[in-house]
Amino acid sequence: MTKHQEESVLSGFFTEIGIISQLSFKAFEQVLPRGLTVSQFSVLNNLSRLGDGKSPSVLANAFQVTKGAMTNTLAKLEASGLVEVRADATDRRGKQVFLTPAGIQARTLALKSQARLLEELMGPFKTTDFAKATPFLAKLRAHLDAARD
């Protein structure tokens, strides 16, 4: 394969990933509970799966967004009663983010909506199709994640 062909394959691959990402995010956003965005759900999901009590800076780094963007997302979640932002118990200058019962409930509802959406999106595909693709995608994600540090 020539250098040009290799570049074309890589460009096509990442173009497909980008389009899939846009289409899947849009579809998911349409089934989320009213007022909840994909970004907000992602924060709730992160706090639920990996534990809350993280600082806004840690969350911003995890999502590769600016601290200001994360602060904005957290302010909206807090105004909706889905998270609570408290002063860090050990370093009063810092802040920590905690899920509220309403935040846990919103995440649960979103996951139920996502499950129904995924069922619809399966269409002509089998679970094994996704199972075969996932190891390569996970390896690629890990490589890209390591390269950002």
MONOR-V834893 format. One record per residue. N is the residue number from 1. SS is DSSP state (h for helix, s for strand, l for the rest). Layout:
# MONOR-V834893
[[N;SS] [N;SS]]
This chain:
# MONOR-V834893
[[1;l] [2;l] [3;h] [4;h] [5;h] [6;h] [7;h] [8;h] [9;h] [10;h] [11;h] [12;h] [13;h] [14;h] [15;h] [16;h] [17;h] [18;h] [19;h] [20;h] [21;h] [22;h] [23;h] [24;h] [25;h] [26;h] [27;h] [28;h] [29;h] [30;h] [31;h] [32;l] [33;l] [34;l] [35;l] [36;l] [37;l] [38;h] [39;h] [40;h] [41;h] [42;h] [43;h] [44;h] [45;h] [46;h] [47;h] [48;h] [49;h] [50;h] [51;l] [52;l] [53;l] [54;s] [55;l] [56;h] [57;h] [58;h] [59;h] [60;h] [61;h] [62;h] [63;h] [64;l] [65;l] [66;l] [67;h] [68;h] [69;h] [70;h] [71;h] [72;h] [73;h] [74;h] [75;h] [76;h] [77;h] [78;h] [79;h] [80;l] [81;l] [82;l] [83;s] [84;s] [85;s] [86;s] [87;s] [88;l] [89;l] [90;l] [91;l] [92;l] [93;l] [94;l] [95;s] [96;s] [97;s] [98;s] [99;s] [100;l] [101;h] [102;h] [103;h] [104;h] [105;h] [106;h] [107;h] [108;h] [109;h] [110;h] [111;h] [112;h] [113;h] [114;h] [115;h] [116;h] [117;h] [118;h] [119;h] [120;h] [121;h] [122;h] [123;l] [124;l] [125;l] [126;l] [127;h] [128;h] [129;h] [130;h] [131;h] [132;h] [133;h] [134;h] [135;h] [136;h] [137;h] [138;h] [139;h] [140;h] [141;h] [142;h] [143;h] [144;h] [145;h] [146;h] [147;h] [148;h] [149;l]]
